[in-house]
């Protein structure tokens, strides 16, 4: 905090957009601490994987947020994720829920562009040696194997104001030339989402349920960055107050 934030001398109203470099891509900025409070308690934070990504984001996202597709527990071993999407659907009008074997890769590819918010609560795996093989695990069927790789993410055609990857390690990528992170987050931006919420490490099931519930309660009255900040602040004041439970998730 003293090296990265203090020198900026930010005013009380400033929101912070971070374009990280090198190893800082893996730093949970929200959990940096001044000695008195966490950075997320001071201001909303958003990220860009690189400055060049901004060229993809000049789309009109008005009215996209009114429909939600929530996909949960396609791998059958995440009962908490299934409960998560059912609770979220009660907080957002015009919601569609698919769980277990119905939460297929084929469904996302064929119908994903119809929704303003995509929420995927499943396993995410980051391959540090072959970033193109990083993947989200969905249900398989006759058409697809259920492993949505980063290469396939780039081929999606979305029209989303927000994609939430409520899974493990979905925000990670590999450092390429120019310090850009090439990962699932950048893939979803390229595919047509204006905002991504993803995680930096293997997240806790119950803590993630709590955080997502608080986040979706807030988006009707706040923008995504403010709603995530509010949810994380409430987590800080709860029994799941350690940054492990809430600082993994960041808005890009």
Secondary structure, 3 states (H helix, E strand, C coil): CCCCCHHHCCCCCCCEEEECCHHHHHCCHHHCECCCCEHHHHCCEEEECCHHHHHHCCCCCCCHHHCEEEEECCCCCCHHHHHHHHHHHCCCCCEEEEEHHHCEHHHHHHHHHHCCEEEEECCEECCCCCHHHCEEECECCCCCCCEEEHHHHHCCCCCECEEEECCCCCCCEEECHHHCEEEHHHHHHHHCECCEEEECCCCCHHHHHHHHHHHHHHCCCCCHHHHHHHHHHHHHCCCCCCHHHHCCEEEC
